[in-house]
Amino acid sequence: MSYQADRIRSLGTSIFAEMTHLANQHQAINLGQGFPDFATPDFLKAAAINAIQQDINQYAPSNGRPRLRQAVAAKMAHHYGVQADPDREILITHGATEAIFATILGLVNPGDEVIIGEPFYDSYLPAVQMAGGIPRFYQLHSPDWQIDFDHLSRLFNTNTKLILINTPHNPTGKLFTLEELSQIAALCVRHNVLALVDEVYEHIIFDGHAHIPLSQLPEMRPRTIHISSLGKTFSATGWKVGWVVAPPEVIQAAFRTHQFMTFCGAAPLQEAAAIALETADGYYQELGQMYQRKRELLMDGLTAAGLRPLRPQGSYFIMVDISDLGFTDDVAFCRYLTSEIGVAAIPPSAFYHNPQDGAGLARFAFCKRDEVLVAAAERLVQLKKGIVQTISII
């Protein structure tokens, strides 16, 4: 007899856990998991210490500390012209992943259809499945990660409740264009569908591009759910401070789930997050410049190794086309790379409902210190020296 609930039987161990274990086992440079290996900014750490010393150490309100909700509202208004009521249209969550999960559980009924772009962040599908929703998939097609809008439009129907959009996109680094967002918005309006936009990489954008909020488009403010967080922007992924910005009915749906999942996040970290958002204007530009430089470091290293990296417009990931290297699939390549070359990457087939669709790709993270990226490049050169011939191993 198994005691596991049916709803989680198909959920295996995360690919991140597997590849991190393999990286540790072989003392590989880990360019797999997307967390920075450098310090959180000093001003943010000081703000957290000060909040603790001021005894902001008891439960935060379940919808988040007022100062942070107000800071999120001010940020949305200043950067995007999106006006949000801090009391009725903003919910603070335990990171963006909980924000996504609570929102989906609060909105999706069994039998509702949810449209998911792939490759996808790995929590999207389990959230939909646990809510009893039916996932429908559209692909971003390499090398430019274009959307087939004929296919996407056919996915919309009377059962569609929600579409999930991630821009800047993990793992491809794609930044959705105004034209693409406009076409998605038109479909949402026509079919009365909500759009959940995961924009945690909103300030990690390159080459003069800009993040465009979907809610700016005609008739989309009442249909758009913005989700973001502190972790990626401020190199504080362990703090797990996220938020939802959405119409009041959606916030209530997410709140009713959130209150029984985590109730609230850490109060002193929410206070520090508010200070970060209140004072960070110049910081965002510096952040983008830093990551653009790191992107070029890793792009150069991958190219020098004879690989074919696909240049990202945002986020801190690079996808690489490995389809001509002779491996059986991306998992075989990433295991070989970790154990024999000493560099860990993530096999993106885990981000597709049909793993074969991602079998010719590999994802590398460049949210690492410069010396780590340089050391990884030095190891990757071994690939070009002929260590890899025709391989169908592992």
Secondary structure, 3 states (H helix, E strand, C coil): CCCCCHHHCCCCCCHHHHHHHHHHHCCCEECCCCCCCCCCCHHHHHHHHHHHHCCCCCCCCCCCCHHHHHHHHHHHHHHHCCCCCCCCCEEEECHHHHHHHHHHHHHCCCCCEEEEEECCCCCHHHHHHHCCCEEEEEEEECCCCEECHHHHHHHCCCCEEEEEEECCCCCCCCCCCHHHHHHHHHHHHHHCCEEEEECCCCCCECCCCCCCCHHHCCCCHHHEEEEEECCCCCCCHHHCCEEEECCHHHHHHHHHHHHHHCCCCCHHHHHHHHHHHHHCHHHHHHHHHHHHHHHHHHHHHHHHCCCEEECCCECCEEEEECCCCCCCCHHHHHHHHHHHHCEECECHHHHCCCHHHHCCEEEEECCCCHHHHHHHHHHHHHHHHHHCCCCCCC
